[in-house]
């Protein structure tokens, strides 16, 4: 979860730099550099979103397992 947040933060910061460069607040940055930085920001943001989705999938699998075990305990299948 921390990695996905960090990736999304880095992506937003790079996009902010590109936006400021595009509108002339940061001097002398070429168009090719801006386009490559935009692609980099999108790639980093996608990695963060993918990592977040993987964690969400793992949590739902753990929740299903916990529900199955809780159901088994309620039904008396697991007695000690």
Secondary structure as UniProt FT lines:
FT   HELIX           2..22
FT   TURN            23..24
FT   HELIX           31..75
//
